[in-house]
Amino acid sequence: MLLTGGAGFMGSSVARALVDAGHEVVVLDALTYAGRREHLQGVAVELVVGDVADPLCVQPLVDAADLVVHMAAESHVDRSVRDTRPFVRTNIDGTRVVLETCQMSGNKPIYHVSTDEVFGSAPAGVFFGERDPLRPGNPYAATKAAAECLIEAWRHTFGLDTRIIRCTNNYGRRQHPEKALVGWIQRALRGEALPVHGEGAAVRDWLHVDDFAAAILAILDYEGERRTFHLAGRNPRTNLEMAELIRSLIGSGRLVFVPDRPGQDARYALDDAHTRADLGWAPRVPLADGLRELIDSMRRR
Ligand SMILES: NC(=O)c1ccc[n+]([C@@H]2O[C@H](COP(=O)([O-])OP(=O)(O)OC[C@H]3O[C@@H](n4cnc5c(N)ncnc54)[C@H](O)[C@@H]3O)[C@@H](O)[C@H]2O)c1
């Protein structure tokens, strides 16, 4: 299998799960600020350092693979607000290159990892279904939605074998501290203030990265008709609740309110009932346990 973005946070967990399940994995990763060789330490994969938007790099890797799990992306919303260009290049053009190379390589299947953010903000009580319209609210989400549109277009126009996997906020080891949850843990461990956007009212749904990786294995094994998969943690928390929880688990740090992110989406929420029923998958890591384990591992480091 070719796994793009496999040296990143979620990719490195997926790489572990794939290898443990007996798959032969080649990781393609540009090792940007978010991807690190150390993330794959002890994992029996071949790491190719290269750009997913470069067809000359991608084509031979796709030719040598049976399928592609496509996770390479620029992933941080705040960065996309400051400069959208790398997001357009990697998330959109990179996905186009993966599609074209898979097409040229005899229609290799693509498992494309996307996000709950493509739907934009979910009104209270609404959980987005697989066929709901995409209404991205920030530049990162817009590039992920555009990538999904390309995936659907290649499927519709060229009959490419594609899957789209949308998940809620992941947390766990090897995540970059620019992401809120890990940043809060790092600051609380140092006794520093935890910055909370606006009034902390935005709601995110938390899924442990090991549960995400287990779902990827289940999706690879799945032989039914479903093409779009929703993976939800069903652990919705306001940012204020999550920062408070981390502060209380660590026993130090204080909250400080900072200006809200421009275009902040109030709430993300996926309906994952179909996916759970079809795959027999459900998250196993309770939020408090996952957080304690993550805090312990970061404390040790
Ligand atoms: N983190 C989340 O909570 C979350 C939630 C939903 C969906 N996603 C999606 O899951 C995927 C993985 O997210 P993550 O949080 O692990 O991100 P990450 O930023 O930790 O990892 C992304 C990886 O992609 C690599 N990469 C970036 N540009 C590249 C390029 N041009 N060519 C090759 N590799 C490149 C980076 O080096 C990095 O290793 C992304 O597609 C993201 O959109 C993430």
PDBQT file of the ligand as one rigid body, heavy atoms in Angstrom, charges set to zero:
ROOT
HETATM    1  N1  LIG A 401      -6.010  15.948  12.865  1.00  0.00    +0.000 N 
HETATM    2  C1  LIG A 401      -7.332  15.873  12.783  1.00  0.00    +0.000 C 
HETATM    3  O1  LIG A 401      -8.025  15.993  13.796  1.00  0.00    +0.000 OA
HETATM    4  C2  LIG A 401      -8.000  15.582  11.457  1.00  0.00    +0.000 A 
HETATM    5  C3  LIG A 401      -9.401  15.466  11.433  1.00  0.00    +0.000 A 
HETATM    6  C4  LIG A 401     -10.023  15.158  10.228  1.00  0.00    +0.000 A 
HETATM    7  C5  LIG A 401      -9.269  14.925   9.096  1.00  0.00    +0.000 A 
HETATM    8  N2  LIG A 401      -7.912  15.063   9.121  1.00  0.00    +0.000 N 
HETATM    9  C6  LIG A 401      -7.155  14.767   7.902  1.00  0.00    +0.000 C 
HETATM   10  O2  LIG A 401      -6.324  13.661   8.183  1.00  0.00    +0.000 OA
HETATM   11  C7  LIG A 401      -5.108  13.747   7.461  1.00  0.00    +0.000 C 
HETATM   12  C8  LIG A 401      -3.935  13.689   8.421  1.00  0.00    +0.000 C 
HETATM   13  O3  LIG A 401      -4.046  14.768   9.346  1.00  0.00    +0.000 OA
HETATM   14  P1  LIG A 401      -2.946  14.980  10.487  1.00  0.00    +0.000 P 
HETATM   15  O4  LIG A 401      -3.610  15.678  11.599  1.00  0.00    +0.000 OA
HETATM   16  O5  LIG A 401      -2.226  13.722  10.734  1.00  0.00    +0.000 OA
HETATM   17  O6  LIG A 401      -1.997  16.026   9.757  1.00  0.00    +0.000 OA
HETATM   18  P2  LIG A 401      -0.437  16.313   9.963  1.00  0.00    +0.000 P 
HETATM   19  O7  LIG A 401      -0.260  17.743   9.588  1.00  0.00    +0.000 OA
HETATM   20  O8  LIG A 401       0.033  15.858  11.295  1.00  0.00    +0.000 OA
HETATM   21  O9  LIG A 401       0.257  15.375   8.879  1.00  0.00    +0.000 OA
HETATM   22  C9  LIG A 401       0.218  15.642   7.513  1.00  0.00    +0.000 C 
HETATM   23  C10 LIG A 401       1.380  14.934   6.872  1.00  0.00    +0.000 C 
HETATM   24  O10 LIG A 401       1.360  15.238   5.463  1.00  0.00    +0.000 OA
HETATM   25  C11 LIG A 401       2.679  15.543   5.060  1.00  0.00    +0.000 C 
HETATM   26  N3  LIG A 401       2.638  16.441   3.899  1.00  0.00    +0.000 N 
HETATM   27  C12 LIG A 401       2.239  17.726   3.876  1.00  0.00    +0.000 A 
HETATM   28  N4  LIG A 401       2.382  18.230   2.630  1.00  0.00    +0.000 NA
HETATM   29  C13 LIG A 401       2.852  17.230   1.858  1.00  0.00    +0.000 A 
HETATM   30  C14 LIG A 401       3.199  17.114   0.496  1.00  0.00    +0.000 A 
HETATM   31  N5  LIG A 401       3.086  18.158  -0.346  1.00  0.00    +0.000 N 
HETATM   32  N6  LIG A 401       3.636  15.930   0.036  1.00  0.00    +0.000 NA
HETATM   33  C15 LIG A 401       3.772  14.865   0.861  1.00  0.00    +0.000 A 
HETATM   34  N7  LIG A 401       3.467  14.907   2.182  1.00  0.00    +0.000 NA
HETATM   35  C16 LIG A 401       3.025  16.082   2.665  1.00  0.00    +0.000 A 
HETATM   36  C17 LIG A 401       3.327  16.214   6.263  1.00  0.00    +0.000 C 
HETATM   37  O11 LIG A 401       4.737  16.159   6.208  1.00  0.00    +0.000 OA
HETATM   38  C18 LIG A 401       2.728  15.396   7.403  1.00  0.00    +0.000 C 
HETATM   39  O12 LIG A 401       3.538  14.285   7.698  1.00  0.00    +0.000 OA
HETATM   40  C19 LIG A 401      -5.202  15.037   6.665  1.00  0.00    +0.000 C 
HETATM   41  O13 LIG A 401      -5.650  14.729   5.376  1.00  0.00    +0.000 OA
HETATM   42  C20 LIG A 401      -6.230  15.858   7.419  1.00  0.00    +0.000 C 
HETATM   43  O14 LIG A 401      -6.871  16.764   6.551  1.00  0.00    +0.000 OA
HETATM   44  C21 LIG A 401      -7.266  15.395  10.290  1.00  0.00    +0.000 A 
ENDROOT
TORSDOF 0
